[in-house]
């Protein structure tokens, strides 16, 4: 783990240096805010057995630059079972944002505004992981420029232009861009209706819509997403999920979810269906959460079903 230790030391030193320099040049009220979360996970899977891991460990720093400008940097500390097989730090977010009343503009690397479940932090989801259709079709993080405008405090329009190459890829190898637009309307505070479109120019179009109800006790969510490829005929890749959650007491939330995703134009055996039953135990408000989850997943058509049991302890600060 020497490389991970060196990376941790480097990030901590950088954050300390930024904080010290900022404190010397800015008013005391304009400080650097640190935040993040850690997820320790244990999984039991059919034919695999028990696996224990640090699922995610993320550290964020951000703060104001001037009255209308803010900045944010987020890194993810990765253990040796991710990516190259070596412990490392991966840059997640790095952007500058200008905000004036209802208009905001930001530039750098950040989440593209596509699907409610993706733009929501993993630390705030009702389930331990995102749905298969969201993981498969959401453009995720990219480098680009985005503008947002809030209409009458009831609707938010986000539109951005990105490289289209993905996270931490600074070049644009195909010289085309990715355009993403999302509109969210709140007819009443507890209901949000969203629609989004992403266009990989010269390649494909992704689109979808979502509906969300967030009450003090009951939560209901659903999304539908699809992808149409310019060079491939037949049915679009498509999928959906529906989720319901209820707080039986303030510290216990029960969750049920069903999802279905398929790429019929490519291969019928890629169909992915799953149902999830979960319980979230809030051990110290929202700062410490224990998630107990069982997922039954069927792959293919006709498919093979396998089960997965999961326990995840999350601490956020």
C-alpha positions in Angstrom: 0.0 0.0 0.0 2.9 2.5 -0.2 1.5 4.2 -3.2 -1.8 4.8 -1.6 -0.1 6.2 1.6 1.9 8.6 -0.6 -1.2 9.6 -2.5 -3.1 10.2 0.8 -0.2 12.3 2.1 -0.1 14.3 -1.1 -3.8 15.1 -1.1 -3.8 16.0 2.6 -0.8 18.3 2.1 -2.4 20.0 -1.0 -5.6 20.6 0.9 -3.7 22.0 3.9 -1.7 24.3 1.6 -4.8 25.6 -0.2 -6.5 26.2 3.2 -3.4 28.0 4.6 -3.0 30.2 1.5 -6.7 30.9 1.4 -6.8 31.9 5.0 -4.1 34.4 4.5 -5.7 36.1 1.5 -9.5 35.9 2.2 -11.8 37.0 5.0 -12.2 34.5 7.9 -15.8 33.7 6.8 -14.6 32.5 3.4 -12.9 29.2 4.4 -12.3 25.8 2.8 -14.9 23.2 3.6 -14.0 19.5 3.7 -16.5 16.8 3.3 -16.7 13.2 2.1 -17.7 9.6 3.0 -16.4 6.1 3.5 -18.3 2.9 2.7 -17.1 -0.4 4.2 -18.9 -3.3 2.5 -19.2 -7.1 3.0 -20.9 -9.1 0.2 -22.0 -12.7 0.0 -22.6 -14.0 -3.6 -23.7 -17.4 -4.9 -20.7 -19.4 -6.1 -18.3 -16.7 -4.9 -18.6 -16.6 -1.2 -17.9 -13.6 1.2 -15.9 -10.6 0.1 -15.0 -7.6 2.2 -13.9 -4.2 0.7 -13.7 -0.5 1.1 -16.4 0.2 -1.5 -15.7 3.9 -1.7 -13.6 6.5 0.1 -14.1 10.0 -1.1 -12.7 13.4 0.1 -14.0 16.7 -1.2 -12.7 20.3 -0.7 -14.4 23.4 -1.8 -15.2 27.0 -0.9 -15.8 30.5 -2.2 -13.4 32.5 -4.3 -15.4 35.7 -4.4 -19.0 36.7 -4.0 -20.2 34.9 -7.1 -17.5 32.2 -7.6 -16.9 28.9 -5.9 -14.6 25.9 -6.4 -14.7 22.2 -5.7 -12.3 19.3 -5.9 -13.2 15.7 -5.1 -10.9 12.6 -5.1 -11.6 8.9 -4.7 -9.1 6.7 -2.8 -9.0 3.3 -4.6 -7.7 0.0 -3.3 -5.8 -2.5 -5.4 -8.9 -4.3 -6.7 -9.9 -1.3 -8.9 -8.7 -0.3 -12.3 -5.0 -1.1 -12.8 -4.8 -3.3 -9.8 -2.7 -0.8 -7.9 -3.8 1.5 -5.1 -4.4 5.0 -6.5 -6.3 8.3 -6.2 -8.8 9.1 -9.0 -10.0 12.7 -9.6 -13.8 12.9 -9.5 -14.7 16.5 -9.6 -12.6 19.6 -10.3 -14.6 22.7 -11.3 -15.1 26.4 -10.9 -18.7 27.7 -10.6 -20.2 31.2 -11.1 -23.6 31.8 -9.6 -25.7 35.0 -9.8 -29.2 34.8 -8.6 -31.0 32.1 -10.7 -28.2 31.6 -13.3 -25.2 29.4 -12.8 -22.2 28.4 -15.0 -19.5 25.9 -14.2 -16.4 24.7 -16.1 -14.1 21.7 -15.4 -14.8 18.1 -14.7 -18.1 17.1 -13.1 -21.3 15.0 -13.4 -23.2 15.5 -16.7 -26.8 16.4 -16.0 -28.4 13.2 -17.0 -30.9 11.1 -14.8 -31.9 11.9 -11.3 -30.3 8.8 -9.9 -26.9 9.6 -11.4 -26.7 13.2 -10.3 -27.7 12.2 -6.8 -24.7 11.3 -4.6 -24.2 7.6 -3.9 -24.2 8.5 -0.2 -27.8 9.7 -0.5 -29.3 6.8 -2.5 -31.8 4.4 -0.9 -29.9 1.4 -2.3 -26.2 0.5 -2.1 -25.6 0.9 -5.9 -27.2 2.6 -8.8 -29.5 0.8 -11.2 -28.0 -1.2 -14.1 -29.7 1.0 -16.7 -28.3 4.2 -15.1 -24.8 2.7 -14.8 -25.0 1.6 -18.5 -26.5 4.7 -20.2 -25.7 7.8 -18.1 -22.8 9.7 -19.6 -21.3 10.1 -16.1 -18.5 12.5 -15.4 -16.8 14.5 -18.2 -14.9 17.6 -18.9 -16.9 20.6 -20.2 -18.9 23.7 -19.7 -22.5 23.8 -18.3 -25.1 26.4 -17.6 -28.1 26.2 -15.3 -31.2 28.4 -14.9 -34.0 28.3 -12.3 -37.4 29.4 -13.5 -39.7 30.8 -10.8 -38.2 28.4 -8.2 -40.2 25.6 -9.8 -38.1 24.4 -12.8 -34.4 24.0 -13.4 -32.9 23.8 -16.9 -29.3 22.4 -17.2 -27.4 22.3 -20.5 -23.8 21.5 -21.2 -21.2 20.7 -23.8 -18.5 18.1 -23.0 -15.6 16.3 -24.6 -17.5 13.0 -24.6 -14.4 11.0 -23.7 -15.3 10.4 -20.1 -13.7 11.1 -16.7 -10.0 12.2 -16.6 -9.5 12.1 -20.3 -8.2 15.5 -21.3 -8.1 14.9 -25.1 -10.9 14.7 -27.6 -9.8 11.9 -29.9 -12.7 11.9 -32.3 -13.1 15.8 -32.5 -16.8 15.5 -31.7 -18.6 16.6 -28.6 -21.3 15.4 -26.2 -24.3 17.7 -25.6 -26.5 17.0 -22.5 -29.7 18.8 -21.4 -31.9 18.1 -18.4 -35.1 19.8 -17.3 -36.6 19.3 -13.8 -40.1 20.6 -12.9 -41.5 20.7 -9.4 -45.3 21.3 -9.5 -45.2 21.0 -5.7 -42.2 20.7 -3.4 -42.5 16.9 -2.8 -42.8 16.0 -6.5 -40.1 16.3 -9.2 -40.5 15.4 -12.9 -37.4 15.2 -15.0 -36.5 14.7 -18.7 -33.0 14.5 -20.2 -31.3 14.1 -23.6 -27.7 13.4 -24.4 -26.3 13.5 -27.9 -23.0 12.0 -28.8 -22.7 13.8 -32.1 -21.9 11.4 -35.0 -22.6 8.4 -32.8 -25.8 8.0 -30.7 -28.6 9.7 -28.7 -29.6 8.8 -25.1 -32.8 10.0 -23.6 -35.1 9.4 -20.6 -37.5 10.7 -18.0 -38.0 10.3 -14.3 -40.7 10.9 -11.7 -40.0 11.3 -8.0 -42.1 11.7 -4.8 -40.3 12.5 -1.6 -42.5 12.7 1.5 -41.5 12.7 5.1 -42.3 9.0 5.4 -42.8 7.6 1.9 -40.5 7.9 -1.1 -41.4 6.8 -4.7 -39.0 6.9 -7.7 -39.0 5.7 -11.2 -36.9 6.2 -14.4 -36.9 5.1 -18.0 -33.8 5.5 -20.2 -32.9 4.5 -23.7 -30.2 4.7 -26.3 -30.5 4.9 -30.1 -27.3 4.3 -32.1 -26.9 6.0 -35.5 -25.3 3.0 -37.2 -27.4 0.2 -35.6 -31.0 -0.6 -36.6 -33.5 -2.5 -34.5 -34.8 -1.8 -31.0 -33.1 0.8 -28.9 -31.2 -0.2 -25.7 -33.7 0.6 -23.0 -34.5 0.0 -19.4 -36.3 1.2 -16.3 -36.5 0.9 -12.6 -39.2 1.6 -9.9 -38.4 2.1 -6.2 -40.5 2.5 -3.1 -39.2 3.3 0.4 -41.0 3.9 3.7 -39.6 5.0 7.1 -41.3 2.6 9.6 -39.7 4.6 12.4 -37.4 7.7 12.0 -34.2 5.5 12.1 -35.4 2.6 9.9 -36.2 2.8 6.2 -37.4 -0.3 4.3 -36.8 -0.3 0.5 -38.1 -2.3 -2.5 -36.9 -2.0 -6.0 -37.3 -3.6 -9.4 -35.3 -3.0 -12.5 -35.1 -4.2 -16.1 -32.5 -3.4 -18.8 -31.9 -4.9 -22.2 -29.8 -4.5 -25.4 -32.0 -6.5 -27.8 -30.4 -5.1 -30.9 -27.1 -6.4 -29.8 -27.8 -9.6 -27.9 -30.9 -11.0 -26.2 -28.6 -12.6 -23.6 -27.7 -9.1 -22.2 -31.1 -8.6 -20.6 -30.7 -7.8 -16.9 -33.6 -8.0 -14.5 -33.3 -7.7 -10.7 -35.3 -7.1 -7.6 -33.9 -5.6 -4.4 -35.1 -5.7 -0.8 -33.2 -3.5 1.6 -33.2 -1.8 5.0 -31.4 1.4 5.9 -30.6 1.9 9.6 -29.6 5.5 10.5 -27.4 5.0 13.5 -26.4 8.7 14.0 -28.8 10.8 11.9 -27.6 10.8 8.3 -23.9 10.7 9.3 -23.8 7.0 9.9 -25.9 4.6 7.9 -26.0 0.8 7.8 -27.5 -0.8 4.7 -28.6 -4.4 4.6 -29.6 -5.6 1.2 -30.5 -8.6 -0.9 -30.5 -8.6 -4.7 -31.9 -11.3 -6.9 -30.6 -10.9 -10.4 -31.5 -12.7 -13.7 -29.1 -12.4 -16.7 -30.1 -13.5 -20.2 -33.3 -14.6 -21.9 -34.2 -17.2 -20.7 -32.0 -16.3 -17.8 -30.0 -17.6 -14.9 -30.9 -16.1 -11.5 -28.3 -15.5 -8.8 -28.6 -13.9 -5.3 -26.4 -11.4 -3.5 -26.4 -10.4 0.1 -24.8 -7.1 1.2 -24.0 -5.2 4.4 -22.6 -1.7 4.0 -21.6 0.7 6.8 -21.3 4.3 5.6 -19.9 7.3 7.5 -20.1 10.8 6.0 -18.7 14.1 7.3 
